[in-house]
Amino acid sequence: MKITAIETHVCNARMRNWIFVKVLTDEPGLWGWGEATLEWHTRSVVGAIEDLASLLIGEDPTRIEYLWQMMYRQHFWHGNGIVRATAIAGIDIALWDILGKSLGIPCHKLWGGPVRDYIRLYCHLGGGKMEDFYETHPADAKRFAELAQQAVQEGFTAFKAMAVPETMPLEGLRPLHYAEACVRAMREAVGPDIDIMVDCHARPSPRMGLLFAKALEPYGLYWLEEPCWPEVVDDIALIQRAVKTPIATGERLTSQHAVREYLEKRACSVLQCDITHCGGFTEMRRIAGMAEAYRVALAPHNPQGPVSTAASIEFGFATPSYILCESVHKDVPWRQDVVSEGFTVEPKGQIVRPSNRPGLGIEINEKEVKKHPFQPEVLQRTFYPDGSVGDW
Ligand SMILES: [Mg+2]
């Protein structure tokens, strides 16, 4: 079997352009799907995939590790920058899909078979609708509580909110009070049995991140995410040590090499490396092995499209330390029109039962994808009150 072509199919889903990667083979009807969505960098990733394709055309698609090594190491520059690591991931995921299909078994069975009966989904507040998740004002604690109740009514037992406002490197009590009021309102609205996560989006400085972590500690968060920039591991490690709340991070890391220091410094309880940004299943499985040695949980970042979700679920069924699957369902109303999925979601508890279909168990409807061609992503820019540049 040989790879004959690598195509990208871009599908504009409002906030993101989903980049679906299709790897074709010389076996009639056999191809694989991957995803390499990287918002605000769509054309860069599509170009990077085109560049990588020159290494792969004519090769055997079932030699996945060999091809991964070529994609990462050849042409001199290593593939650990975000654009190239995402491009590699899109192709790698498609190669595993091909291998599963060629053998007639789901991807998770390629990696030792299911280690659990179901996977729990968590949602974004508002189901991933951009205005609800990213734009609910931090002063509006009541709205946070309403959206939290809505998530629970939809069957979710876990959800994530952006309850920490954009803050300058140092601010007074106001943003802390905002965050605390929002989290308190959500906790009171849903009770003690629902898991609440707060994503700081790496907005705070290390010290503001620590202050937020301390302020939110009494509310029993399931995790506090990216409390400061990921660039300095010691800063996150300090927050992780200072509170009992589990700290989650890793969605901006792109390789096992970046993850190593986080583990060695005991900087987090949850690693959120994104299968579509860290070199695909091949590298993610190495990261999972490293995390296992430190008993750190895995909850891959997944606010993207349906191939990314299928990838996260296949990975989760084969990975013991995987705890939870991120999901969005209200980003665009036609989300389910572009994909046919092999797994099933039980509305009560929003739990996923495994797919029995080969590979990722999905098919992408290319006709539907074509209805939503590339558009520049909605700009999400942040400026502080004095006009200086902030983190979104
Ligand atoms: Mg995040």
Residues whose N, C-alpha, C, O or C-beta is under 5 A from the ligand:
A	BS01	MG	D199
